Amino acid sequence: MNRRISFLVVVLAVAGILTVHGAFSQVTIQPTRKAINLPDKPAQLPFSDAILSGNTLYLAGRLGLDPKTGKAPEQIEEEIKNLLDGEKAVLAQAGMSMDDLVYVQIACTDLALFEKFNPIYKSYFTTKDLPAREFIGAGSLLRGGHFELQAIAVKK
């Protein structure tokens, strides 16, 4: 009788341990979400410059507008630099750099600008392993912009 009780106690203890272990192994920790915004972002805009979730940063679409006029600059090269400088600033706000980008999507109103865009774009990286990228045509963009860039970065 004592052997049966001892055996039953051992079986129940093992079953309890396995149940507790199984319950804890199914718990997943959700990454935190944090809005990343540049200090000069207008408060009334209905979006964040980026969202940091865990080590991944999701960057909102960004235009290369002149910060003084709010319009696209006359010179395409200046618009490209404004665009990439803005992207770089958002990344820095999250403690990242252009080299942390893993995916970039560029919408462009004139695909003939592809050749002007590429050398300037490439100059913003220090690594030879550039992010995956898409350069797609767009009918029109806000405020006369020629380019809109959105991206995903993962902190190294």
C-alpha positions in Angstrom: 0.0 0.0 0.0 2.8 2.4 0.9 4.5 1.5 -2.4 1.4 2.4 -4.3 1.0 5.8 -2.5 4.7 6.5 -3.1 4.4 5.6 -6.7 1.3 7.8 -7.1 3.0 10.7 -5.4 6.0 10.4 -7.8 3.6 10.2 -10.9 1.7 13.2 -9.7 4.8 15.2 -9.1 6.3 14.4 -12.5 2.9 15.2 -14.2 2.8 18.6 -12.3 6.4 19.4 -13.3 5.7 18.6 -17.0 2.4 20.6 -16.9 4.2 23.7 -15.5 7.1 23.3 -18.0 4.7 23.0 -20.9 2.8 26.1 -19.8 5.9 28.2 -19.6 7.4 27.0 -22.9 4.3 28.3 -24.7 4.6 31.8 -23.3 5.8 34.2 -26.0 7.1 37.6 -25.2 5.7 40.3 -27.5 8.2 42.9 -28.6 7.6 46.4 -27.5 6.4 49.0 -30.0 7.9 52.5 -29.8 7.2 55.5 -32.1 10.3 57.2 -33.5 9.8 60.7 -34.6 12.1 63.5 -35.6 11.9 66.6 -33.3 10.5 68.8 -36.1 7.7 66.4 -37.2 4.4 68.3 -37.2 2.2 66.9 -34.4 -1.0 66.9 -36.6 0.3 64.3 -39.0 -1.5 61.0 -38.5 1.5 58.7 -38.6 4.9 58.2 -37.0 8.3 58.6 -38.8 9.0 55.0 -37.8 7.9 52.3 -35.4 10.6 50.3 -33.5 9.4 46.8 -32.7 12.1 44.7 -31.0 15.2 45.2 -33.1 13.2 46.0 -36.3 12.5 49.5 -37.4 9.6 50.2 -39.9 10.2 53.5 -41.6 7.2 55.4 -43.0 7.2 56.8 -46.5 9.4 59.9 -46.8 9.7 62.6 -49.4 12.8 64.6 -50.2 11.0 68.0 -49.7 12.9 71.2 -49.0 12.5 71.7 -45.2 12.1 75.5 -45.7 9.4 75.5 -48.4 7.8 72.1 -47.9 8.0 71.5 -51.6 10.3 69.5 -53.9 13.5 71.3 -54.7 14.2 72.4 -58.3 17.3 70.2 -58.5 16.7 66.4 -58.6 20.0 65.7 -56.8 19.0 68.0 -54.0 15.7 66.2 -53.6 17.5 62.8 -53.5 19.9 64.1 -50.8 17.0 65.6 -48.7 15.2 62.3 -49.0 18.2 60.2 -47.9 19.3 62.7 -45.2 15.8 62.5 -43.7 15.9 58.7 -43.7 19.3 58.8 -42.1 18.1 61.1 -39.4 15.1 58.8 -38.5 17.5 55.8 -38.4 19.9 57.8 -36.1 16.9 58.7 -33.8 16.5 54.9 -33.3 20.2 54.3 -32.8 20.7 52.9 -36.3 22.5 53.8 -39.5 21.8 53.3 -43.2 23.8 50.1 -43.0 21.1 48.6 -40.8 18.5 48.8 -43.7 17.4 45.4 -44.9 14.7 46.5 -47.4 14.0 49.7 -49.2 11.2 50.6 -51.6 11.4 53.7 -53.7 8.4 55.1 -55.6 9.4 57.4 -58.4 7.3 59.5 -60.7 9.8 59.2 -63.6 11.7 55.9 -64.0 14.2 57.8 -66.2 15.6 59.2 -62.9 16.8 55.7 -61.9 20.4 56.5 -63.1 20.5 59.8 -61.2 19.2 58.2 -58.0 21.6 55.2 -57.8 25.0 56.9 -57.3 23.7 59.2 -54.6 21.9 56.4 -52.9 24.9 54.2 -52.9 27.1 56.9 -51.3 25.0 56.8 -48.1 26.2 53.3 -47.3 29.5 52.1 -45.8 29.0 48.4 -46.5 29.1 46.6 -49.8 26.1 44.5 -48.7 23.3 46.9 -49.7 19.7 46.2 -48.7 17.2 44.5 -50.9 15.5 47.3 -52.9 12.6 48.0 -55.2 12.4 51.0 -57.5 8.9 51.4 -58.8 7.0 53.8 -61.0 4.3 56.1 -59.4 1.8 58.3 -61.1 2.3 61.3 -58.8 3.5 62.1 -55.3 2.5 64.7 -52.7 3.8 68.2 -53.0 5.4 67.6 -56.4 7.9 65.1 -55.1 9.7 62.8 -57.5 10.6 60.1 -54.9 9.1 58.5 -51.9 11.1 56.0 -49.8 9.9 53.6 -47.2 12.1 51.0 -45.6 12.7 48.3 -42.9 15.9 48.2 -40.8 17.1 45.6 -38.3 19.7 46.7 -35.7 22.9 44.8 -36.0 
